Amino acid sequence: MENKGLKVLVHASAFFMPFLVPFIMYLVVEDAEVKRLSIQAILFQLVMGVLITISVVLSFILIGIPFLIVFGLMTIIIPIIGIVKSLSGETYNYPIVGRWI
């Protein structure tokens, strides 16, 4: 049960401390699955930040606006999917960075 709660906390931290909570979980928790998920969460937030930044720059020539909308929605929806999967006891890998770890 503690493992499930820690996974939910890592996913939910995307809404209030997207880098600090996963980093602390990685340092403090001994469970390999929570450590893997923490690294994925940090990498996902970094990648999404880069993609949103590129989209903002491209939005000046109008091509970035659709990307900005899609990446913004992904930043909100993906952690919610992770929370739901963690609550149901399923293993969840973040898209884009899930295969890197």
C-alpha positions in Angstrom: 0.0 0.0 0.0 2.8 2.4 0.8 4.3 1.7 -2.7 1.0 2.7 -4.3 0.8 5.9 -2.3 4.3 6.9 -3.2 3.6 6.3 -6.9 0.5 8.4 -6.7 2.5 11.2 -5.0 5.2 11.1 -7.7 2.5 11.5 -10.4 0.5 14.1 -8.5 3.6 16.2 -7.9 3.4 17.3 -11.5 0.8 19.8 -10.4 2.6 21.3 -7.5 6.3 20.4 -7.4 7.2 18.6 -10.6 10.9 18.3 -10.0 11.4 18.5 -6.2 9.1 15.7 -5.1 10.4 13.1 -7.6 14.0 14.0 -6.8 13.4 13.6 -3.1 11.5 10.3 -3.7 14.5 9.1 -5.7 16.9 9.9 -2.9 14.8 8.7 0.0 12.8 5.6 -1.2 14.6 2.3 -1.6 11.9 0.7 -3.9 13.4 0.3 -7.4 10.0 0.8 -9.1 9.4 4.2 -7.3 12.9 5.2 -8.2 12.3 4.3 -11.9 9.0 6.3 -11.8 10.7 9.3 -10.2 13.3 9.5 -12.9 10.7 9.1 -15.6 8.6 11.9 -14.0 11.6 14.3 -13.9 12.6 13.5 -17.5 9.0 13.9 -18.7 8.7 17.3 -17.1 12.0 18.4 -18.7 11.1 17.1 -22.1 7.7 18.7 -22.0 9.3 22.0 -20.8 11.6 22.0 -23.8 8.8 21.1 -26.2 6.5 23.8 -24.9 9.4 26.3 -25.1 10.0 25.4 -28.7 6.2 25.7 -29.4 6.1 29.1 -27.9 8.9 30.3 -30.1 7.3 28.7 -33.2 3.9 30.2 -32.3 5.2 33.6 -33.5 5.0 32.1 -37.0 1.7 30.4 -36.1 3.0 26.8 -36.6 3.6 26.4 -32.9 0.1 27.1 -31.7 -1.3 23.5 -32.3 1.9 22.0 -30.7 1.5 24.3 -27.7 -2.0 23.2 -27.2 -1.2 19.5 -27.6 1.9 19.6 -25.3 0.1 21.7 -22.7 -2.7 19.2 -22.6 -0.2 16.3 -22.4 1.4 18.0 -19.4 -1.9 17.9 -17.6 -3.5 14.6 -18.8 -0.5 12.3 -18.6 0.0 12.6 -14.8 -3.7 12.1 -14.3 -3.5 8.8 -16.3 -0.5 7.8 -14.1 -2.4 8.5 -10.9 -5.4 6.4 -12.1 -3.1 3.5 -13.1 -1.2 3.7 -9.9 -4.4 3.6 -7.8 -5.5 0.5 -9.7 -2.2 -1.2 -9.1 -1.0 -1.1 -12.7 2.6 -0.3 -13.8 2.7 2.9 -15.8 5.5 4.3 -18.0 5.5 7.9 -19.1 5.2 8.4 -22.8 8.3 9.7 -24.6 10.7 9.0 -21.8 9.3 5.6 -20.5 11.6 3.6 -22.7 14.7 5.6 -21.8 14.8 4.2 -18.3 
